[in-house]
Amino acid sequence: QVQLVESGGGLVQPGGSLRLSCAASGSIFSIYYMNWYRQAPGKQRELVAGITSGGSIQYADSVKGRFTISRGNAKNTVYLQMNSLNAEDTGVYYCNVRVWGAEGTNDYWGQGTQVTVSS
């Protein structure tokens, strides 16, 4: 079993910054990729940023130049540095990882962390 623990969400004013963290633990042999998704009220969940084991990175067009995804030294942790936040960034942010572990290769999701951008 693999567990994902997210942290770092909260309330921030427009133009402010937040840093989200997601730590994976459990029976993990390898992590193929780690992604951040978000879901705004009344909208579908969308991919915000992703990083592969090889270091390839992708961003949604709406966050390019403002958000930075990175992995920790232990490689089981992923961060999302979010700068210049605006109201459209409000939503629940989910960590998603693809893991090769004792139970085979599976996708796992975190519980979600709320980000609210408001004055």
CYANA upper distance limits for C-alpha pairs under 8 A (distance plus 0.5 A):
  1 GLN  CA     26 GLY  CA      6.30
  1 GLN  CA     27 SER  CA      6.57
  1 GLN  CA    102 ALA  CA      8.12
  1 GLN  CA    103 GLU  CA      7.60
  2 VAL  CA     24 ALA  CA      7.30
  2 VAL  CA     25 SER  CA      6.16
  2 VAL  CA     26 GLY  CA      5.05
  2 VAL  CA     27 SER  CA      6.67
  2 VAL  CA     28 ILE  CA      7.64
  2 VAL  CA    108 TYR  CA      7.86
  3 GLN  CA     24 ALA  CA      6.17
  3 GLN  CA     25 SER  CA      5.81
  3 GLN  CA     26 GLY  CA      6.71
  3 GLN  CA    108 TYR  CA      8.29
  3 GLN  CA    110 GLY  CA      8.12
  4 LEU  CA     22 CYS  CA      6.89
  4 LEU  CA     23 ALA  CA      6.05
  4 LEU  CA     24 ALA  CA      5.09
  4 LEU  CA     25 SER  CA      7.08
  4 LEU  CA     95 CYS  CA      8.03
  4 LEU  CA    108 TYR  CA      8.04
  4 LEU  CA    109 TRP  CA      7.27
  4 LEU  CA    110 GLY  CA      5.48
  4 LEU  CA    111 GLN  CA      8.16
  5 VAL  CA     21 SER  CA      8.48
  5 VAL  CA     22 CYS  CA      5.94
  5 VAL  CA     23 ALA  CA      5.78
  5 VAL  CA     24 ALA  CA      7.16
  5 VAL  CA    110 GLY  CA      6.63
  5 VAL  CA    111 GLN  CA      7.85
  6 GLU  CA     20 LEU  CA      7.64
  6 GLU  CA     21 SER  CA      5.98
  6 GLU  CA     22 CYS  CA      4.83
  6 GLU  CA     23 ALA  CA      7.09
  6 GLU  CA     94 TYR  CA      8.37
  6 GLU  CA     95 CYS  CA      7.58
  6 GLU  CA    110 GLY  CA      6.90
  6 GLU  CA    111 GLN  CA      7.66
  6 GLU  CA    112 GLY  CA      7.27
  6 GLU  CA    113 THR  CA      7.09
  7 SER  CA     20 LEU  CA      6.24
  7 SER  CA     21 SER  CA      5.75
  7 SER  CA     22 CYS  CA      7.08
  7 SER  CA    113 THR  CA      7.05
  8 GLY  CA     18 LEU  CA      7.38
  8 GLY  CA     19 ARG  CA      6.20
  8 GLY  CA     20 LEU  CA      4.93
  8 GLY  CA     21 SER  CA      6.65
  8 GLY  CA    113 THR  CA      7.87
  9 GLY  CA     18 LEU  CA      7.50
  9 GLY  CA     19 ARG  CA      7.97
  9 GLY  CA     20 LEU  CA      6.75
  9 GLY  CA    113 THR  CA      5.85
  9 GLY  CA    114 GLN  CA      5.81
  9 GLY  CA    115 VAL  CA      5.49
  9 GLY  CA    116 THR  CA      8.49
 10 GLY  CA     18 LEU  CA      8.40
 10 GLY  CA    113 THR  CA      8.41
 10 GLY  CA    114 GLN  CA      6.58
 10 GLY  CA    115 VAL  CA      5.53
 10 GLY  CA    116 THR  CA      6.63
 11 LEU  CA    115 VAL  CA      6.64
 11 LEU  CA    116 THR  CA      5.24
 11 LEU  CA    117 VAL  CA      6.41
 11 LEU  CA    118 SER  CA      7.62
 12 VAL  CA     16 GLY  CA      6.47
 12 VAL  CA     17 SER  CA      7.64
 12 VAL  CA     18 LEU  CA      8.10
 12 VAL  CA    115 VAL  CA      8.32
 12 VAL  CA    116 THR  CA      6.79
 12 VAL  CA    117 VAL  CA      5.50
 12 VAL  CA    118 SER  CA      6.78
 12 VAL  CA    119 SER  CA      8.13
 13 GLN  CA     85 LEU  CA      8.18
 13 GLN  CA     86 ASN  CA      8.37
 13 GLN  CA    117 VAL  CA      5.92
 13 GLN  CA    118 SER  CA      5.52
 13 GLN  CA    119 SER  CA      5.47
 14 PRO  CA     84 SER  CA      7.49
 14 PRO  CA     85 LEU  CA      5.93
 14 PRO  CA     86 ASN  CA      5.34
 14 PRO  CA     87 ALA  CA      7.21
 14 PRO  CA    117 VAL  CA      6.28
 14 PRO  CA    118 SER  CA      6.52
 14 PRO  CA    119 SER  CA      6.96
 15 GLY  CA     83 ASN  CA      7.53
 15 GLY  CA     84 SER  CA      4.66
 15 GLY  CA     85 LEU  CA      5.40
 15 GLY  CA     86 ASN  CA      6.74
 16 GLY  CA     83 ASN  CA      6.66
 16 GLY  CA     84 SER  CA      5.98
 16 GLY  CA     85 LEU  CA      6.01
 17 SER  CA     81 GLN  CA      7.98
 17 SER  CA     82 MET  CA      5.89
 17 SER  CA     83 ASN  CA      4.91
 17 SER  CA     84 SER  CA      6.73
 17 SER  CA     85 LEU  CA      6.72
 18 LEU  CA     81 GLN  CA      6.69
 18 LEU  CA     82 MET  CA      5.74
 18 LEU  CA     83 ASN  CA      7.26
 19 ARG  CA     79 TYR  CA      7.33
 19 ARG  CA     80 LEU  CA      6.07
 19 ARG  CA     81 GLN  CA      4.95
 19 ARG  CA     82 MET  CA      6.44
 20 LEU  CA     79 TYR  CA      5.99
 20 LEU  CA     80 LEU  CA      5.49
 20 LEU  CA     81 GLN  CA      6.97
 20 LEU  CA     82 MET  CA      8.44
 21 SER  CA     77 THR  CA      7.55
 21 SER  CA     78 VAL  CA      6.38
 21 SER  CA     79 TYR  CA      5.06
 21 SER  CA     80 LEU  CA      7.07
 22 CYS  CA     77 THR  CA      6.02
 22 CYS  CA     78 VAL  CA      5.79
 22 CYS  CA     79 TYR  CA      6.90
 22 CYS  CA     95 CYS  CA      6.83
 22 CYS  CA    110 GLY  CA      8.33
 23 ALA  CA     76 ASN  CA      6.45
 23 ALA  CA     77 THR  CA      4.89
 23 ALA  CA     78 VAL  CA      7.14
 24 ALA  CA     76 ASN  CA      5.84
 24 ALA  CA     77 THR  CA      6.71
 25 SER  CA     76 ASN  CA      7.79
 27 SER  CA    101 GLY  CA      5.93
 27 SER  CA    102 ALA  CA      6.24
 28 ILE  CA     99 VAL  CA      7.04
 28 ILE  CA    100 TRP  CA      6.67
 28 ILE  CA    101 GLY  CA      4.89
 28 ILE  CA    102 ALA  CA      7.41
 29 PHE  CA     99 VAL  CA      7.95
 29 PHE  CA    100 TRP  CA      6.00
 29 PHE  CA    101 GLY  CA      5.42
 29 PHE  CA    102 ALA  CA      7.96
 30 SER  CA     99 VAL  CA      6.40
 30 SER  CA    100 TRP  CA      5.63
 30 SER  CA    101 GLY  CA      7.31
 31 ILE  CA     53 SER  CA      7.04
 31 ILE  CA     76 ASN  CA      7.98
 31 ILE  CA     97 VAL  CA      7.58
 31 ILE  CA     98 ARG  CA      6.40
 31 ILE  CA     99 VAL  CA      5.04
 31 ILE  CA    100 TRP  CA      6.70
 32 TYR  CA     52 THR  CA      6.38
 32 TYR  CA     53 SER  CA      5.74
 32 TYR  CA     97 VAL  CA      7.95
 32 TYR  CA     98 ARG  CA      5.97
 32 TYR  CA     99 VAL  CA      6.55
 32 TYR  CA    100 TRP  CA      8.01
 33 TYR  CA     50 GLY  CA      7.59
 33 TYR  CA     51 ILE  CA      6.17
 33 TYR  CA     52 THR  CA      4.61
 33 TYR  CA     53 SER  CA      6.14
 33 TYR  CA     97 VAL  CA      6.19
 33 TYR  CA     98 ARG  CA      6.09
 33 TYR  CA     99 VAL  CA      8.23
 34 MET  CA     50 GLY  CA      6.24
 34 MET  CA     51 ILE  CA      5.98
 34 MET  CA     52 THR  CA      6.87
 34 MET  CA     78 VAL  CA      7.31
 34 MET  CA     95 CYS  CA      7.74
 34 MET  CA     96 ASN  CA      6.28
 34 MET  CA     97 VAL  CA      4.93
 34 MET  CA     98 ARG  CA      7.26
 35 ASN  CA     47 LEU  CA      7.85
 35 ASN  CA     48 VAL  CA      8.10
 35 ASN  CA     49 ALA  CA      6.25
 35 ASN  CA     50 GLY  CA      4.56
 35 ASN  CA     51 ILE  CA      6.82
 35 ASN  CA     95 CYS  CA      6.31
 35 ASN  CA     96 ASN  CA      5.50
 35 ASN  CA     97 VAL  CA      6.66
 36 TRP  CA     47 LEU  CA      6.75
 36 TRP  CA     48 VAL  CA      6.03
 36 TRP  CA     49 ALA  CA      5.82
 36 TRP  CA     50 GLY  CA      6.70
 36 TRP  CA     80 LEU  CA      8.13
 36 TRP  CA     93 TYR  CA      7.20
 36 TRP  CA     94 TYR  CA      6.15
 36 TRP  CA     95 CYS  CA      5.27
 36 TRP  CA     96 ASN  CA      6.66
 37 TYR  CA     45 ARG  CA      6.97
 37 TYR  CA     46 GLU  CA      5.88
 37 TYR  CA     47 LEU  CA      4.88
 37 TYR  CA     48 VAL  CA      5.61
 37 TYR  CA     49 ALA  CA      7.60
 37 TYR  CA     93 TYR  CA      6.12
 37 TYR  CA     94 TYR  CA      5.56
 37 TYR  CA     95 CYS  CA      6.92
 37 TYR  CA     96 ASN  CA      7.82
 38 ARG  CA     45 ARG  CA      5.99
 38 ARG  CA     46 GLU  CA      6.02
 38 ARG  CA     47 LEU  CA      7.11
 38 ARG  CA     48 VAL  CA      7.07
 38 ARG  CA     91 GLY  CA      6.54
 38 ARG  CA     92 VAL  CA      5.88
 38 ARG  CA     93 TYR  CA      4.72
 38 ARG  CA     94 TYR  CA      6.38
 39 GLN  CA     43 LYS  CA      6.76
 39 GLN  CA     44 GLN  CA      6.45
 39 GLN  CA     45 ARG  CA      4.79
 39 GLN  CA     46 GLU  CA      6.85
 39 GLN  CA     91 GLY  CA      5.75
 39 GLN  CA     92 VAL  CA      5.78
 39 GLN  CA     93 TYR  CA      7.08
 40 ALA  CA     44 GLN  CA      7.74
 40 ALA  CA     45 ARG  CA      7.81
 40 ALA  CA     89 ASP  CA      8.44
 40 ALA  CA     90 THR  CA      6.76
 40 ALA  CA     91 GLY  CA      4.70
 40 ALA  CA     92 VAL  CA      6.99
 41 PRO  CA     91 GLY  CA      7.19
 47 LEU  CA     59 TYR  CA      8.32
 47 LEU  CA     60 ALA  CA      7.12
 48 VAL  CA     59 TYR  CA      6.26
 48 VAL  CA     60 ALA  CA      5.58
 48 VAL  CA     63 VAL  CA      7.65
 49 ALA  CA     57 ILE  CA      7.78
 49 ALA  CA     58 GLN  CA      6.04
 49 ALA  CA     59 TYR  CA      4.85
 49 ALA  CA     60 ALA  CA      6.75
 49 ALA  CA     69 ILE  CA      7.03
 50 GLY  CA     57 ILE  CA      6.11
 50 GLY  CA     58 GLN  CA      5.86
 50 GLY  CA     59 TYR  CA      7.18
 50 GLY  CA     69 ILE  CA      7.51
 51 ILE  CA     55 GLY  CA      6.41
 51 ILE  CA     56 SER  CA      5.99
 51 ILE  CA     57 ILE  CA      5.00
 51 ILE  CA     58 GLN  CA      7.20
 51 ILE  CA     69 ILE  CA      7.58
 51 ILE  CA     70 SER  CA      7.78
 51 ILE  CA     71 ARG  CA      8.44
 52 THR  CA     56 SER  CA      5.75
 52 THR  CA     57 ILE  CA      7.18
 57 ILE  CA     69 ILE  CA      8.17
 59 TYR  CA     63 VAL  CA      7.08
 59 TYR  CA     64 LYS  CA      6.43
 60 ALA  CA     64 LYS  CA      6.95
 63 VAL  CA     67 PHE  CA      6.11
 66 ARG  CA     82 MET  CA      6.67
 66 ARG  CA     83 ASN  CA      5.64
 66 ARG  CA     84 SER  CA      6.64
 66 ARG  CA     85 LEU  CA      8.31
 67 PHE  CA     80 LEU  CA      7.20
 67 PHE  CA     81 GLN  CA      5.98
 67 PHE  CA     82 MET  CA      4.98
 67 PHE  CA     83 ASN  CA      6.51
 68 THR  CA     79 TYR  CA      8.49
 68 THR  CA     80 LEU  CA      6.16
 68 THR  CA     81 GLN  CA      5.54
 68 THR  CA     82 MET  CA      7.12
 69 ILE  CA     78 VAL  CA      7.65
 69 ILE  CA     79 TYR  CA      6.12
 69 ILE  CA     80 LEU  CA      5.10
 69 ILE  CA     81 GLN  CA      6.88
 70 SER  CA     78 VAL  CA      6.22
 70 SER  CA     79 TYR  CA      5.77
 70 SER  CA     80 LEU  CA      7.15
 71 ARG  CA     75 LYS  CA      6.16
 71 ARG  CA     76 ASN  CA      7.88
 71 ARG  CA     77 THR  CA      6.10
 71 ARG  CA     78 VAL  CA      4.84
 71 ARG  CA     79 TYR  CA      6.59
 72 GLY  CA     76 ASN  CA      7.36
 72 GLY  CA     77 THR  CA      5.59
 72 GLY  CA     78 VAL  CA      6.52
 72 GLY  CA     79 TYR  CA      7.93
 73 ASN  CA     77 THR  CA      8.39
 85 LEU  CA     89 ASP  CA      6.84
 85 LEU  CA    117 VAL  CA      7.24
 86 ASN  CA     90 THR  CA      8.05
 86 ASN  CA    117 VAL  CA      6.42
 86 ASN  CA    118 SER  CA      8.28
 87 ALA  CA    116 THR  CA      7.99
 87 ALA  CA    117 VAL  CA      5.49
 87 ALA  CA    118 SER  CA      6.74
 88 GLU  CA    117 VAL  CA      8.35
 89 ASP  CA    115 VAL  CA      8.05
 89 ASP  CA    116 THR  CA      8.05
 89 ASP  CA    117 VAL  CA      7.30
 90 THR  CA    114 GLN  CA      8.32
 90 THR  CA    115 VAL  CA      5.87
 90 THR  CA    116 THR  CA      5.16
 90 THR  CA    117 VAL  CA      6.00
 91 GLY  CA    114 GLN  CA      6.46
 91 GLY  CA    115 VAL  CA      5.95
 91 GLY  CA    116 THR  CA      6.96
 92 VAL  CA    112 GLY  CA      6.32
 92 VAL  CA    113 THR  CA      5.90
 92 VAL  CA    114 GLN  CA      4.89
 92 VAL  CA    115 VAL  CA      6.50
 93 TYR  CA    112 GLY  CA      5.79
 93 TYR  CA    113 THR  CA      5.74
 93 TYR  CA    114 GLN  CA      6.71
 93 TYR  CA    115 VAL  CA      7.49
 94 TYR  CA    109 TRP  CA      7.22
 94 TYR  CA    110 GLY  CA      6.16
 94 TYR  CA    111 GLN  CA      7.22
 94 TYR  CA    112 GLY  CA      4.96
 94 TYR  CA    113 THR  CA      7.11
 95 CYS  CA    109 TRP  CA      6.21
 95 CYS  CA    110 GLY  CA      5.60
 95 CYS  CA    111 GLN  CA      8.46
 95 CYS  CA    112 GLY  CA      7.53
 96 ASN  CA    107 ASP  CA      7.39
 96 ASN  CA    108 TYR  CA      6.14
 96 ASN  CA    109 TRP  CA      5.11
 96 ASN  CA    110 GLY  CA      6.99
 97 VAL  CA    107 ASP  CA      6.12
 97 VAL  CA    108 TYR  CA      5.91
 97 VAL  CA    109 TRP  CA      7.22
 98 ARG  CA    105 THR  CA      7.42
 98 ARG  CA    106 ASN  CA      6.11
 98 ARG  CA    107 ASP  CA      4.89
 98 ARG  CA    108 TYR  CA      6.91
 99 VAL  CA    104 GLY  CA      8.37
 99 VAL  CA    105 THR  CA      5.96
 99 VAL  CA    106 ASN  CA      6.02
 99 VAL  CA    107 ASP  CA      6.84
 99 VAL  CA    108 TYR  CA      8.09
100 TRP  CA    104 GLY  CA      5.96
100 TRP  CA    105 THR  CA      4.77
100 TRP  CA    106 ASN  CA      7.15
101 GLY  CA    105 THR  CA      6.76
101 GLY  CA    106 ASN  CA      8.47
